[in-house]
Amino acid sequence: MTMPVSPTPDEGAVLAWIEIVDEDQAGPELRDLYEPIVDAQTGRVDEILRIHSLHPAGLAAHTALYQSAMRSTPTLRKTEREMIALVVSKINECHY
């Protein structure tokens, strides 16, 4: 499967395509990486993570970085870290 990654429509840019492997097509290694990161609300792996599907080591590194940033800071509560991430995403005009 390929998925579009595009600028906003008003920019009039051509869409880029990033090859991905969906959950139902994943081999054992990728399936093991996908399992703990499935979004509870959608039942799917977020697109920002699925773009790593052709390079499982990259997905593992991305996931480890996220876990470290969002779960290993004892001075901030989870809701505070999530609020910071939300504000940064908004400033960067990113819907993630």
mmCIF file as gemmi writes it, N, C-alpha and C atoms, coordinates in Angstrom:
data_model
loop_
_atom_site.group_PDB
_atom_site.id
_atom_site.type_symbol
_atom_site.label_atom_id
_atom_site.label_alt_id
_atom_site.label_comp_id
_atom_site.label_asym_id
_atom_site.label_entity_id
_atom_site.label_seq_id
_atom_site.pdbx_PDB_ins_code
_atom_site.Cartn_x
_atom_site.Cartn_y
_atom_site.Cartn_z
_atom_site.occupancy
_atom_site.B_iso_or_equiv
_atom_site.pdbx_formal_charge
_atom_site.auth_seq_id
_atom_site.auth_asym_id
_atom_site.pdbx_PDB_model_num
ATOM 1 N N . MET Axp A 1 ? 0.845 -1.181 0 1 0 ? 1 A 1
ATOM 2 C CA . MET Axp A 1 ? 0 0 0 1 0 ? 1 A 1
ATOM 3 C C . MET Axp A 1 ? 0.884 1.236 0 1 0 ? 1 A 1
ATOM 4 N N . THR Axp A 2 ? 0.437 2.283 -0.659 1 0 ? 2 A 1
ATOM 5 C CA . THR Axp A 2 ? 1.107 3.575 -0.576 1 0 ? 2 A 1
ATOM 6 C C . THR Axp A 2 ? 0.141 4.559 0.028 1 0 ? 2 A 1
ATOM 7 N N . MET Axp A 3 ? 0.681 5.565 0.676 1 0 ? 3 A 1
ATOM 8 C CA . MET Axp A 3 ? -0.187 6.57 1.274 1 0 ? 3 A 1
ATOM 9 C C . MET Axp A 3 ? 0.354 7.945 0.95 1 0 ? 3 A 1
ATOM 10 N N . PRO Axp A 4 ? -0.528 8.917 0.728 1 0 ? 4 A 1
ATOM 11 C CA . PRO Axp A 4 ? -0.06 10.254 0.409 1 0 ? 4 A 1
ATOM 12 C C . PRO Axp A 4 ? 0.406 10.989 1.658 1 0 ? 4 A 1
ATOM 13 N N . VAL Axp A 5 ? 1.464 11.725 1.484 1 0 ? 5 A 1
ATOM 14 C CA . VAL Axp A 5 ? 1.916 12.655 2.513 1 0 ? 5 A 1
ATOM 15 C C . VAL Axp A 5 ? 2.02 13.978 1.783 1 0 ? 5 A 1
ATOM 16 N N . SER Axp A 6 ? 1.166 14.908 2.137 1 0 ? 6 A 1
ATOM 17 C CA . SER Axp A 6 ? 1.075 16.103 1.314 1 0 ? 6 A 1
ATOM 18 C C . SER Axp A 6 ? 1.069 17.377 2.126 1 0 ? 6 A 1
ATOM 19 N N . PRO Axp A 7 ? 1.467 18.462 1.476 1 0 ? 7 A 1
ATOM 20 C CA . PRO Axp A 7 ? 1.278 19.77 2.09 1 0 ? 7 A 1
ATOM 21 C C . PRO Axp A 7 ? -0.206 20.111 2.073 1 0 ? 7 A 1
ATOM 22 N N . THR Axp A 8 ? -0.577 21.212 2.657 1 0 ? 8 A 1
ATOM 23 C CA . THR Axp A 8 ? -1.983 21.6 2.662 1 0 ? 8 A 1
ATOM 24 C C . THR Axp A 8 ? -2.454 21.825 1.233 1 0 ? 8 A 1
ATOM 25 N N . PRO Axp A 9 ? -3.74 21.557 0.955 1 0 ? 9 A 1
ATOM 26 C CA . PRO Axp A 9 ? -4.251 21.682 -0.409 1 0 ? 9 A 1
ATOM 27 C C . PRO Axp A 9 ? -4.044 23.063 -1.022 1 0 ? 9 A 1
ATOM 28 N N . ASP Axp A 10 ? -4.08 24.106 -0.207 1 0 ? 10 A 1
ATOM 29 C CA . ASP Axp A 10 ? -3.937 25.443 -0.773 1 0 ? 10 A 1
ATOM 30 C C . ASP Axp A 10 ? -2.517 25.732 -1.242 1 0 ? 10 A 1
ATOM 31 N N . GLU Axp A 11 ? -1.559 24.86 -0.933 1 0 ? 11 A 1
ATOM 32 C CA . GLU Axp A 11 ? -0.202 25.049 -1.422 1 0 ? 11 A 1
ATOM 33 C C . GLU Axp A 11 ? -0.055 24.548 -2.855 1 0 ? 11 A 1
ATOM 34 N N . GLY Axp A 12 ? -1.003 23.756 -3.326 1 0 ? 12 A 1
ATOM 35 C CA . GLY Axp A 12 ? -1.006 23.294 -4.701 1 0 ? 12 A 1
ATOM 36 C C . GLY Axp A 12 ? 0.164 22.406 -5.074 1 0 ? 12 A 1
ATOM 37 N N . ALA Axp A 13 ? 0.761 21.737 -4.13 1 0 ? 13 A 1
ATOM 38 C CA . ALA Axp A 13 ? 1.918 20.9 -4.41 1 0 ? 13 A 1
ATOM 39 C C . ALA Axp A 13 ? 1.484 19.504 -4.843 1 0 ? 13 A 1
ATOM 40 N N . VAL Axp A 14 ? 2.38 18.829 -5.523 1 0 ? 14 A 1
ATOM 41 C CA . VAL Axp A 14 ? 2.151 17.452 -5.927 1 0 ? 14 A 1
ATOM 42 C C . VAL Axp A 14 ? 2.307 16.561 -4.698 1 0 ? 14 A 1
ATOM 43 N N . LEU Axp A 15 ? 1.467 15.544 -4.599 1 0 ? 15 A 1
ATOM 44 C CA . LEU Axp A 15 ? 1.535 14.628 -3.463 1 0 ? 15 A 1
ATOM 45 C C . LEU Axp A 15 ? 2.77 13.743 -3.543 1 0 ? 15 A 1
ATOM 46 N N . ALA Axp A 16 ? 3.353 13.473 -2.402 1 0 ? 16 A 1
ATOM 47 C CA . ALA Axp A 16 ? 4.43 12.491 -2.308 1 0 ? 16 A 1
ATOM 48 C C . ALA Axp A 16 ? 3.81 11.177 -1.837 1 0 ? 16 A 1
ATOM 49 N N . TRP Axp A 17 ? 4.413 10.081 -2.213 1 0 ? 17 A 1
ATOM 50 C CA . TRP Axp A 17 ? 3.893 8.78 -1.794 1 0 ? 17 A 1
ATOM 51 C C . TRP Axp A 17 ? 4.969 8.032 -1.041 1 0 ? 17 A 1
ATOM 52 N N . ILE Axp A 18 ? 4.591 7.489 0.083 1 0 ? 18 A 1
ATOM 53 C CA . ILE Axp A 18 ? 5.506 6.705 0.9 1 0 ? 18 A 1
ATOM 54 C C . ILE Axp A 18 ? 4.945 5.295 0.972 1 0 ? 18 A 1
ATOM 55 N N . GLU Axp A 19 ? 5.732 4.354 0.539 1 0 ? 19 A 1
ATOM 56 C CA . GLU Axp A 19 ? 5.323 2.951 0.585 1 0 ? 19 A 1
ATOM 57 C C . GLU Axp A 19 ? 5.225 2.513 2.047 1 0 ? 19 A 1
ATOM 58 N N . ILE Axp A 20 ? 4.147 1.834 2.399 1 0 ? 20 A 1
ATOM 59 C CA . ILE Axp A 20 ? 3.974 1.34 3.768 1 0 ? 20 A 1
ATOM 60 C C . ILE Axp A 20 ? 3.502 -0.11 3.749 1 0 ? 20 A 1
ATOM 61 N N . VAL Axp A 21 ? 3.638 -0.759 4.877 1 0 ? 21 A 1
ATOM 62 C CA . VAL Axp A 21 ? 3.108 -2.108 5.063 1 0 ? 21 A 1
ATOM 63 C C . VAL Axp A 21 ? 2.003 -2.006 6.106 1 0 ? 21 A 1
ATOM 64 N N . ASP Axp A 22 ? 0.781 -2.347 5.702 1 0 ? 22 A 1
ATOM 65 C CA . ASP Axp A 22 ? -0.351 -2.326 6.631 1 0 ? 22 A 1
ATOM 66 C C . ASP Axp A 22 ? -0.221 -3.447 7.656 1 0 ? 22 A 1
ATOM 67 N N . GLU Axp A 23 ? -0.98 -3.31 8.735 1 0 ? 23 A 1
ATOM 68 C CA . GLU Axp A 23 ? -0.94 -4.293 9.809 1 0 ? 23 A 1
ATOM 69 C C . GLU Axp A 23 ? -1.25 -5.708 9.306 1 0 ? 23 A 1
ATOM 70 N N . ASP Axp A 24 ? -2.243 -5.826 8.429 1 0 ? 24 A 1
ATOM 71 C CA . ASP Axp A 24 ? -2.644 -7.153 7.953 1 0 ? 24 A 1
ATOM 72 C C . ASP Axp A 24 ? -1.654 -7.763 6.962 1 0 ? 24 A 1
ATOM 73 N N . GLN Axp A 25 ? -0.7 -6.977 6.478 1 0 ? 25 A 1
ATOM 74 C CA . GLN Axp A 25 ? 0.31 -7.459 5.539 1 0 ? 25 A 1
ATOM 75 C C . GLN Axp A 25 ? 1.679 -7.644 6.205 1 0 ? 25 A 1
ATOM 76 N N . ALA Axp A 26 ? 1.785 -7.262 7.46 1 0 ? 26 A 1
ATOM 77 C CA . ALA Axp A 26 ? 3.072 -7.265 8.155 1 0 ? 26 A 1
ATOM 78 C C . ALA Axp A 26 ? 3.566 -8.678 8.436 1 0 ? 26 A 1
ATOM 79 N N . GLY Axp A 27 ? 4.877 -8.859 8.257 1 0 ? 27 A 1
ATOM 80 C CA . GLY Axp A 27 ? 5.517 -10.115 8.634 1 0 ? 27 A 1
ATOM 81 C C . GLY Axp A 27 ? 5.694 -10.172 10.148 1 0 ? 27 A 1
ATOM 82 N N . PRO Axp A 28 ? 6.253 -11.266 10.643 1 0 ? 28 A 1
ATOM 83 C CA . PRO Axp A 28 ? 6.365 -11.462 12.095 1 0 ? 28 A 1
ATOM 84 C C . PRO Axp A 28 ? 7.113 -10.34 12.827 1 0 ? 28 A 1
ATOM 85 N N . GLU Axp A 29 ? 8.26 -9.901 12.294 1 0 ? 29 A 1
ATOM 86 C CA . GLU Axp A 29 ? 9.037 -8.856 12.973 1 0 ? 29 A 1
ATOM 87 C C . GLU Axp A 29 ? 8.247 -7.557 13.068 1 0 ? 29 A 1
ATOM 88 N N . LEU Axp A 30 ? 7.665 -7.138 11.951 1 0 ? 30 A 1
ATOM 89 C CA . LEU Axp A 30 ? 6.904 -5.891 11.931 1 0 ? 30 A 1
ATOM 90 C C . LEU Axp A 30 ? 5.631 -6.022 12.768 1 0 ? 30 A 1
ATOM 91 N N . ARG Axp A 31 ? 4.98 -7.163 12.699 1 0 ? 31 A 1
ATOM 92 C CA . ARG Axp A 31 ? 3.775 -7.394 13.501 1 0 ? 31 A 1
ATOM 93 C C . ARG Axp A 31 ? 4.076 -7.242 14.995 1 0 ? 31 A 1
ATOM 94 N N . ASP Axp A 32 ? 5.23 -7.767 15.413 1 0 ? 32 A 1
ATOM 95 C CA . ASP Axp A 32 ? 5.627 -7.633 16.823 1 0 ? 32 A 1
ATOM 96 C C . ASP Axp A 32 ? 5.857 -6.176 17.211 1 0 ? 32 A 1
ATOM 97 N N . LEU Axp A 33 ? 6.359 -5.373 16.264 1 0 ? 33 A 1
ATOM 98 C CA . LEU Axp A 33 ? 6.569 -3.948 16.537 1 0 ? 33 A 1
ATOM 99 C C . LEU Axp A 33 ? 5.247 -3.186 16.518 1 0 ? 33 A 1
ATOM 100 N N . TYR Axp A 34 ? 4.346 -3.571 15.64 1 0 ? 34 A 1
ATOM 101 C CA . TYR Axp A 34 ? 3.047 -2.902 15.538 1 0 ? 34 A 1
ATOM 102 C C . TYR Axp A 34 ? 2.168 -3.156 16.772 1 0 ? 34 A 1
ATOM 103 N N . GLU Axp A 35 ? 2.21 -4.377 17.285 1 0 ? 35 A 1
ATOM 104 C CA . GLU Axp A 35 ? 1.266 -4.787 18.334 1 0 ? 35 A 1
ATOM 105 C C . GLU Axp A 35 ? 1.152 -3.802 19.504 1 0 ? 35 A 1
ATOM 106 N N . PRO Axp A 36 ? 2.261 -3.357 20.114 1 0 ? 36 A 1
ATOM 107 C CA . PRO Axp A 36 ? 2.105 -2.454 21.266 1 0 ? 36 A 1
ATOM 108 C C . PRO Axp A 36 ? 1.776 -1.009 20.906 1 0 ? 36 A 1
ATOM 109 N N . ILE Axp A 37 ? 1.791 -0.666 19.616 1 0 ? 37 A 1
ATOM 110 C CA . ILE Axp A 37 ? 1.559 0.741 19.249 1 0 ? 37 A 1
ATOM 111 C C . ILE Axp A 37 ? 0.244 0.959 18.508 1 0 ? 37 A 1
ATOM 112 N N . VAL Axp A 38 ? -0.61 -0.044 18.501 1 0 ? 38 A 1
ATOM 113 C CA . VAL Axp A 38 ? -1.931 0.115 17.879 1 0 ? 38 A 1
ATOM 114 C C . VAL Axp A 38 ? -2.726 1.14 18.682 1 0 ? 38 A 1
ATOM 115 N N . ASP Axp A 39 ? -3.307 2.105 18.001 1 0 ? 39 A 1
ATOM 116 C CA . ASP Axp A 39 ? -4.114 3.137 18.642 1 0 ? 39 A 1
ATOM 117 C C . ASP Axp A 39 ? -5.396 2.503 19.178 1 0 ? 39 A 1
ATOM 118 N N . ALA Axp A 40 ? -5.66 2.7 20.451 1 0 ? 40 A 1
ATOM 119 C CA . ALA Axp A 40 ? -6.832 2.091 21.091 1 0 ? 40 A 1
ATOM 120 C C . ALA Axp A 40 ? -8.145 2.583 20.492 1 0 ? 40 A 1
ATOM 121 N N . GLN Axp A 41 ? -8.182 3.826 20.025 1 0 ? 41 A 1
ATOM 122 C CA . GLN Axp A 41 ? -9.421 4.384 19.474 1 0 ? 41 A 1
ATOM 123 C C . GLN Axp A 41 ? -9.699 3.899 18.064 1 0 ? 41 A 1
ATOM 124 N N . THR Axp A 42 ? -8.654 3.782 17.235 1 0 ? 42 A 1
ATOM 125 C CA . THR Axp A 42 ? -8.863 3.425 15.834 1 0 ? 42 A 1
ATOM 126 C C . THR Axp A 42 ? -8.602 1.954 15.531 1 0 ? 42 A 1
ATOM 127 N N . GLY Axp A 43 ? -7.846 1.301 16.415 1 0 ? 43 A 1
ATOM 128 C CA . GLY Axp A 43 ? -7.466 -0.079 16.148 1 0 ? 43 A 1
ATOM 129 C C . GLY Axp A 43 ? -6.393 -0.197 15.085 1 0 ? 43 A 1
ATOM 130 N N . ARG Axp A 44 ? -5.75 0.916 14.752 1 0 ? 44 A 1
ATOM 131 C CA . ARG Axp A 44 ? -4.723 0.963 13.703 1 0 ? 44 A 1
ATOM 132 C C . ARG Axp A 44 ? -3.446 1.575 14.256 1 0 ? 44 A 1
ATOM 133 N N . VAL Axp A 45 ? -2.36 1.36 13.542 1 0 ? 45 A 1
ATOM 134 C CA . VAL Axp A 45 ? -1.099 2.026 13.859 1 0 ? 45 A 1
ATOM 135 C C . VAL Axp A 45 ? -1.148 3.396 13.191 1 0 ? 45 A 1
ATOM 136 N N . ASP Axp A 46 ? -0.778 4.439 13.925 1 0 ? 46 A 1
ATOM 137 C CA . ASP Axp A 46 ? -0.797 5.792 13.372 1 0 ? 46 A 1
ATOM 138 C C . ASP Axp A 46 ? 0.078 5.888 12.124 1 0 ? 46 A 1
ATOM 139 N N . GLU Axp A 47 ? -0.341 6.725 11.18 1 0 ? 47 A 1
ATOM 140 C CA . GLU Axp A 47 ? 0.399 6.895 9.928 1 0 ? 47 A 1
ATOM 141 C C . GLU Axp A 47 ? 1.841 7.314 10.17 1 0 ? 47 A 1
ATOM 142 N N . ILE Axp A 48 ? 2.055 8.189 11.135 1 0 ? 48 A 1
ATOM 143 C CA . ILE Axp A 48 ? 3.408 8.677 11.403 1 0 ? 48 A 1
ATOM 144 C C . ILE Axp A 48 ? 4.34 7.527 11.789 1 0 ? 48 A 1
ATOM 145 N N . LEU Axp A 49 ? 3.791 6.458 12.311 1 0 ? 49 A 1
ATOM 146 C CA . LEU Axp A 49 ? 4.599 5.283 12.651 1 0 ? 49 A 1
ATOM 147 C C . LEU Axp A 49 ? 4.659 4.288 11.494 1 0 ? 49 A 1
ATOM 148 N N . ARG Axp A 50 ? 3.563 4.162 10.748 1 0 ? 50 A 1
ATOM 149 C CA . ARG Axp A 50 ? 3.554 3.206 9.623 1 0 ? 50 A 1
ATOM 150 C C . ARG Axp A 50 ? 4.516 3.594 8.512 1 0 ? 50 A 1
ATOM 151 N N . ILE Axp A 51 ? 4.918 4.866 8.45 1 0 ? 51 A 1
ATOM 152 C CA . ILE Axp A 51 ? 5.875 5.237 7.399 1 0 ? 51 A 1
ATOM 153 C C . ILE Axp A 51 ? 7.23 4.567 7.611 1 0 ? 51 A 1
ATOM 154 N N . HIS Axp A 52 ? 7.458 4.028 8.795 1 0 ? 52 A 1
ATOM 155 C CA . HIS Axp A 52 ? 8.701 3.304 9.078 1 0 ? 52 A 1
ATOM 156 C C . HIS Axp A 52 ? 8.601 1.824 8.725 1 0 ? 52 A 1
ATOM 157 N N . SER Axp A 53 ? 7.488 1.386 8.192 1 0 ? 53 A 1
ATOM 158 C CA . SER Axp A 53 ? 7.229 -0.045 8.038 1 0 ? 53 A 1
ATOM 159 C C . SER Axp A 53 ? 8.212 -0.769 7.123 1 0 ? 53 A 1
ATOM 160 N N . LEU Axp A 54 ? 8.831 -0.07 6.188 1 0 ? 54 A 1
ATOM 161 C CA . LEU Axp A 54 ? 9.81 -0.723 5.316 1 0 ? 54 A 1
ATOM 162 C C . LEU Axp A 54 ? 11.171 -0.84 5.992 1 0 ? 54 A 1
ATOM 163 N N . HIS Axp A 55 ? 11.322 -0.184 7.131 1 0 ? 55 A 1
ATOM 164 C CA . HIS Axp A 55 ? 12.58 -0.211 7.885 1 0 ? 55 A 1
ATOM 165 C C . HIS Axp A 55 ? 12.249 -0.416 9.364 1 0 ? 55 A 1
ATOM 166 N N . PRO Axp A 56 ? 11.978 -1.662 9.749 1 0 ? 56 A 1
ATOM 167 C CA . PRO Axp A 56 ? 11.557 -1.931 11.125 1 0 ? 56 A 1
ATOM 168 C C . PRO Axp A 56 ? 12.503 -1.383 12.194 1 0 ? 56 A 1
ATOM 169 N N . ALA Axp A 57 ? 13.798 -1.348 11.921 1 0 ? 57 A 1
ATOM 170 C CA . ALA Axp A 57 ? 14.735 -0.793 12.913 1 0 ? 57 A 1
ATOM 171 C C . ALA Axp A 57 ? 14.438 0.684 13.152 1 0 ? 57 A 1
ATOM 172 N N . GLY Axp A 58 ? 14.041 1.397 12.104 1 0 ? 58 A 1
ATOM 173 C CA . GLY Axp A 58 ? 13.656 2.801 12.25 1 0 ? 58 A 1
ATOM 174 C C . GLY Axp A 58 ? 12.396 2.948 13.088 1 0 ? 58 A 1
ATOM 175 N N . LEU Axp A 59 ? 11.442 2.042 12.894 1 0 ? 59 A 1
ATOM 176 C CA . LEU Axp A 59 ? 10.219 2.055 13.701 1 0 ? 59 A 1
ATOM 177 C C . LEU Axp A 59 ? 10.547 1.785 15.165 1 0 ? 59 A 1
ATOM 178 N N . ALA Axp A 60 ? 11.417 0.814 15.408 1 0 ? 60 A 1
ATOM 179 C CA . ALA Axp A 60 ? 11.806 0.5 16.787 1 0 ? 60 A 1
ATOM 180 C C . ALA Axp A 60 ? 12.49 1.7 17.436 1 0 ? 60 A 1
ATOM 181 N N . ALA Axp A 61 ? 13.361 2.382 16.688 1 0 ? 61 A 1
ATOM 182 C CA . ALA Axp A 61 ? 14.06 3.551 17.227 1 0 ? 61 A 1
ATOM 183 C C . ALA Axp A 61 ? 13.084 4.695 17.5 1 0 ? 61 A 1
ATOM 184 N N . HIS Axp A 62 ? 12.153 4.945 16.567 1 0 ? 62 A 1
ATOM 185 C CA . HIS Axp A 62 ? 11.158 6.003 16.74 1 0 ? 62 A 1
ATOM 186 C C . HIS Axp A 62 ? 10.308 5.721 17.98 1 0 ? 62 A 1
ATOM 187 N N . THR Axp A 63 ? 9.867 4.485 18.113 1 0 ? 63 A 1
ATOM 188 C CA . THR Axp A 63 ? 9.039 4.101 19.255 1 0 ? 63 A 1
ATOM 189 C C . THR Axp A 63 ? 9.81 4.249 20.567 1 0 ? 63 A 1
ATOM 190 N N . ALA Axp A 64 ? 11.073 3.837 20.573 1 0 ? 64 A 1
ATOM 191 C CA . ALA Axp A 64 ? 11.891 3.959 21.787 1 0 ? 64 A 1
ATOM 192 C C . ALA Axp A 64 ? 12.093 5.422 22.162 1 0 ? 64 A 1
ATOM 193 N N . LEU Axp A 65 ? 12.323 6.28 21.167 1 0 ? 65 A 1
ATOM 194 C CA . LEU Axp A 65 ? 12.489 7.71 21.434 1 0 ? 65 A 1
ATOM 195 C C . LEU Axp A 65 ? 11.209 8.291 22.023 1 0 ? 65 A 1
ATOM 196 N N . TYR Axp A 66 ? 10.076 7.949 21.433 1 0 ? 66 A 1
ATOM 197 C CA . TYR Axp A 66 ? 8.791 8.436 21.935 1 0 ? 66 A 1
ATOM 198 C C . TYR Axp A 66 ? 8.561 7.97 23.373 1 0 ? 66 A 1
ATOM 199 N N . GLN Axp A 67 ? 8.801 6.688 23.621 1 0 ? 67 A 1
ATOM 200 C CA . GLN Axp A 67 ? 8.609 6.145 24.968 1 0 ? 67 A 1
ATOM 201 C C . GLN Axp A 67 ? 9.495 6.876 25.974 1 0 ? 67 A 1
ATOM 202 N N . SER Axp A 68 ? 10.725 7.127 25.589 1 0 ? 68 A 1
ATOM 203 C CA . SER Axp A 68 ? 11.655 7.822 26.478 1 0 ? 68 A 1
ATOM 204 C C . SER Axp A 68 ? 11.186 9.241 26.769 1 0 ? 68 A 1
ATOM 205 N N . ALA Axp A 69 ? 10.765 9.94 25.732 1 0 ? 69 A 1
ATOM 206 C CA . ALA Axp A 69 ? 10.34 11.335 25.899 1 0 ? 69 A 1
ATOM 207 C C . ALA Axp A 69 ? 9.025 11.456 26.658 1 0 ? 69 A 1
ATOM 208 N N . MET Axp A 70 ? 8.108 10.546 26.406 1 0 ? 70 A 1
ATOM 209 C CA . MET Axp A 70 ? 6.765 10.692 26.959 1 0 ? 70 A 1
ATOM 210 C C . MET Axp A 70 ? 6.524 9.911 28.252 1 0 ? 70 A 1
ATOM 211 N N . ARG Axp A 71 ? 7.393 8.998 28.595 1 0 ? 71 A 1
ATOM 212 C CA . ARG Axp A 71 ? 7.101 8.178 29.77 1 0 ? 71 A 1
ATOM 213 C C . ARG Axp A 71 ? 8.195 8.162 30.825 1 0 ? 71 A 1
ATOM 214 N N . SER Axp A 72 ? 9.372 8.663 30.516 1 0 ? 72 A 1
ATOM 215 C CA . SER Axp A 72 ? 10.461 8.507 31.48 1 0 ? 72 A 1
ATOM 216 C C . SER Axp A 72 ? 10.86 9.806 32.172 1 0 ? 72 A 1
ATOM 217 N N . THR Axp A 73 ? 10.012 10.812 32.106 1 0 ? 73 A 1
ATOM 218 C CA . THR Axp A 73 ? 10.302 12.082 32.761 1 0 ? 73 A 1
ATOM 219 C C . THR Axp A 73 ? 9.486 12.156 34.047 1 0 ? 73 A 1
ATOM 220 N N . PRO Axp A 74 ? 10.092 11.837 35.187 1 0 ? 74 A 1
ATOM 221 C CA . PRO Axp A 74 ? 9.323 11.781 36.433 1 0 ? 74 A 1
ATOM 222 C C . PRO Axp A 74 ? 8.849 13.146 36.934 1 0 ? 74 A 1
ATOM 223 N N . THR Axp A 75 ? 9.44 14.228 36.439 1 0 ? 75 A 1
ATOM 224 C CA . THR Axp A 75 ? 9.054 15.552 36.935 1 0 ? 75 A 1
ATOM 225 C C . THR Axp A 75 ? 7.794 16.092 36.277 1 0 ? 75 A 1
ATOM 226 N N . LEU Axp A 76 ? 7.364 15.481 35.177 1 0 ? 76 A 1
ATOM 227 C CA . LEU Axp A 76 ? 6.142 15.916 34.495 1 0 ? 76 A 1
ATOM 228 C C . LEU Axp A 76 ? 5.124 14.784 34.488 1 0 ? 76 A 1
ATOM 229 N N . ARG Axp A 77 ? 3.871 15.127 34.732 1 0 ? 77 A 1
ATOM 230 C CA . ARG Axp A 77 ? 2.803 14.134 34.613 1 0 ? 77 A 1
ATOM 231 C C . ARG Axp A 77 ? 2.536 13.86 33.13 1 0 ? 77 A 1
ATOM 232 N N . LYS Axp A 78 ? 1.926 12.732 32.852 1 0 ? 78 A 1
ATOM 233 C CA . LYS Axp A 78 ? 1.625 12.353 31.468 1 0 ? 78 A 1
ATOM 234 C C . LYS Axp A 78 ? 0.79 13.43 30.78 1 0 ? 78 A 1
ATOM 235 N N . THR Axp A 79 ? -0.206 13.961 31.461 1 0 ? 79 A 1
ATOM 236 C CA . THR Axp A 79 ? -1.055 14.991 30.845 1 0 ? 79 A 1
ATOM 237 C C . THR Axp A 79 ? -0.251 16.245 30.518 1 0 ? 79 A 1
ATOM 238 N N . GLU Axp A 80 ? 0.722 16.588 31.341 1 0 ? 80 A 1
ATOM 239 C CA . GLU Axp A 80 ? 1.561 17.759 31.057 1 0 ? 80 A 1
ATOM 240 C C . GLU Axp A 80 ? 2.426 17.518 29.821 1 0 ? 80 A 1
ATOM 241 N N . ARG Axp A 81 ? 3.012 16.328 29.715 1 0 ? 81 A 1
ATOM 242 C CA . ARG Axp A 81 ? 3.822 16.006 28.528 1 0 ? 81 A 1
ATOM 243 C C . ARG Axp A 81 ? 2.955 16.033 27.272 1 0 ? 81 A 1
ATOM 244 N N . GLU Axp A 82 ? 1.74 15.494 27.362 1 0 ? 82 A 1
ATOM 245 C CA . GLU Axp A 82 ? 0.843 15.483 26.207 1 0 ? 82 A 1
ATOM 246 C C . GLU Axp A 82 ? 0.414 16.893 25.821 1 0 ? 82 A 1
ATOM 247 N N . MET Axp A 83 ? 0.198 17.761 26.806 1 0 ? 83 A 1
ATOM 248 C CA . MET Axp A 83 ? -0.161 19.154 26.495 1 0 ? 83 A 1
ATOM 249 C C . MET Axp A 83 ? 0.998 19.862 25.806 1 0 ? 83 A 1
ATOM 250 N N . ILE Axp A 84 ? 2.219 19.622 26.248 1 0 ? 84 A 1
ATOM 251 C CA . ILE Axp A 84 ? 3.393 20.208 25.599 1 0 ? 84 A 1
ATOM 252 C C . ILE Axp A 84 ? 3.486 19.714 24.159 1 0 ? 84 A 1
ATOM 253 N N . ALA Axp A 85 ? 3.304 18.408 23.957 1 0 ? 85 A 1
ATOM 254 C CA . ALA Axp A 85 ? 3.349 17.841 22.608 1 0 ? 85 A 1
ATOM 255 C C . ALA Axp A 85 ? 2.265 18.444 21.721 1 0 ? 85 A 1
ATOM 256 N N . LEU Axp A 86 ? 1.082 18.664 22.272 1 0 ? 86 A 1
ATOM 257 C CA . LEU Axp A 86 ? -0.019 19.261 21.518 1 0 ? 86 A 1
ATOM 258 C C . LEU Axp A 86 ? 0.318 20.685 21.084 1 0 ? 86 A 1
ATOM 259 N N . VAL Axp A 87 ? 0.856 21.475 21.993 1 0 ? 87 A 1
ATOM 260 C CA . VAL Axp A 87 ? 1.214 22.86 21.67 1 0 ? 87 A 1
ATOM 261 C C . VAL Axp A 87 ? 2.309 22.895 20.607 1 0 ? 87 A 1
ATOM 262 N N . VAL Axp A 88 ? 3.323 22.06 20.751 1 0 ? 88 A 1
ATOM 263 C CA . VAL Axp A 88 ? 4.407 22.02 19.762 1 0 ? 88 A 1
ATOM 264 C C . VAL Axp A 88 ? 3.865 21.594 18.402 1 0 ? 88 A 1
ATOM 265 N N . SER Axp A 89 ? 2.991 20.591 18.376 1 0 ? 89 A 1
ATOM 266 C CA . SER Axp A 89 ? 2.395 20.152 17.111 1 0 ? 89 A 1
ATOM 267 C C . SER Axp A 89 ? 1.581 21.265 16.471 1 0 ? 89 A 1
ATOM 268 N N . LYS Axp A 90 ? 0.832 22 17.259 1 0 ? 90 A 1
ATOM 269 C CA . LYS Axp A 90 ? 0.027 23.115 16.747 1 0 ? 90 A 1
ATOM 270 C C . LYS Axp A 90 ? 0.933 24.189 16.158 1 0 ? 90 A 1
ATOM 271 N N . ILE Axp A 91 ? 1.993 24.54 16.865 1 0 ? 91 A 1
ATOM 272 C CA . ILE Axp A 91 ? 2.939 25.541 16.364 1 0 ? 91 A 1
ATOM 273 C C . ILE Axp A 91 ? 3.55 25.082 15.043 1 0 ? 91 A 1
ATOM 274 N N . ASN Axp A 92 ? 3.847 23.789 14.943 1 0 ? 92 A 1
ATOM 275 C CA . ASN Axp A 92 ? 4.447 23.228 13.727 1 0 ? 92 A 1
ATOM 276 C C . ASN Axp A 92 ? 3.42 22.907 12.644 1 0 ? 92 A 1
ATOM 277 N N . GLU Axp A 93 ? 2.138 23.226 12.912 1 0 ? 93 A 1
ATOM 278 C CA . GLU Axp A 93 ? 1.048 22.944 11.979 1 0 ? 93 A 1
ATOM 279 C C . GLU Axp A 93 ? 0.994 21.467 11.601 1 0 ? 93 A 1
ATOM 280 N N . CYS Axp A 94 ? 1.183 20.623 12.603 1 0 ? 94 A 1
ATOM 281 C CA . CYS Axp A 94 ? 1.173 19.176 12.42 1 0 ? 94 A 1
ATOM 282 C C . CYS Axp A 94 ? -0.052 18.609 13.12 1 0 ? 94 A 1
ATOM 283 N N . HIS Axp A 95 ? -0.851 17.779 12.455 1 0 ? 95 A 1
ATOM 284 C CA . HIS Axp A 95 ? -2.05 17.245 13.086 1 0 ? 95 A 1
ATOM 285 C C . HIS Axp A 95 ? -1.771 16.088 14.026 1 0 ? 95 A 1
ATOM 286 N N . TYR Axp A 96 ? -0.528 15.679 14.16 1 0 ? 96 A 1
ATOM 287 C CA . TYR Axp A 96 ? -0.195 14.633 15.126 1 0 ? 96 A 1
ATOM 288 C C . TYR Axp A 96 ? 0.07 15.291 16.435 1 0 ? 96 A 1
